[in-house]
Amino acid sequence: MIAASRGPLLRALVTALAVVALAWIAGGQALLGRIDPALALPLLAPPVLLLAWWQRREPAPARRRTILFALGLLAMAQALLGLLLAGSAGWPQLLLTIVAGGLAAWLADRLVRWRPRAGLLPWLAGAVLVAGWFAAGHALLAALYRPAAASAGAPAATMLTGLPLRWSGGGDIAAMIAEGTNDDPALARLTAAGPVSLVDSLADHVPPPGGALLVAHPRALAPRELVAIDAFVRGGGRAVVLADALSGWPARHPLGDPRNPPVTSLLTPLLDHWGITLAAAPAAEGAPLAADVDGTRLRLFSAGRFDRLPPPCRAFAGRRVARCPIGKGEAWLVGDADLLFAPLWRPPVPGAGHLRQADTMEWIAARLWPGAGPGLLRPLWIRARTA
């Protein structure tokens, strides 16, 4: 009897471990630095199909018990990994994955017990189940992880930047006109989240009431523009300021060409006025740095640290990010503008937004517009070690 009971337990254990391994390797957990249980969902079909084949001659109660064992072991393994690596089990994702696992196991059991006249039909049906489940799983995750857009009627976010986010193709004027505006992926993503007003000067384009301001590594600003930024925030406005100490943004023009983005931040007068000092970026940093800010993941590159911050400010990610109350308003400060560079946040698979490498655009959108930000499910990031 003991030997007989070991068989179902062993099968359940192998199935659960197979799902965990597939999620880690093929599901993207290791590649993306995420331990989301939901990333296992598209890969459930092959292990449960194998389990159904193993126990095809067992009575129905025994098959159901083995499936329940496997799902229970899977839930415990994923929850333990989440708690150890991310400090959270990801309960909504875990529940979704277990429910989907039960459905996949039921379909696999029905398929294995199907006895058509043509011998190849079960194999063909199995291949269709695996492929169809994979596609449907990713489609479901894309919908659940899809970022929320700004609420209807949200005021436009005013954006001032020296980065080549519009007309980003470069080349001469004729080529640029022929190609069109050719928005950079970061600007395209922001305009999909909410209305954006891209301006050349803040002195003549003050953000509307209730609006927000995104200052992303601008060129040298006139004193009246710096005064306009300060007055907007102190009057109760919200601002996100990206002040890069050493920009790594690719230059499309020869060195010294004014069309290139500034090499370093030119916002020192404004930061000094706020009592903030941005230190130089470390010269030896040659790889993106994962930074966690209030449960979201940013990926920075050669980011500077805020050496001096007023007491009310709160620092994150080794003082590379800060949240500061300024008068009646608040400003989020990031010592890096390269975080907008698409390869640092876009998913490795084009169009698969649920496989994103960072929450950068969702994080910015949530600070610019009411209602914008993460979707129904949020990535469960493996905790970053930020020095």
Order of alpha helices (4+ residues) and beta strands (2+ residues): alpha-alpha-alpha-alpha-alpha-alpha-beta-alpha-alpha-beta-beta-alpha-beta-alpha-beta-beta-beta-beta-beta-beta-beta-alpha
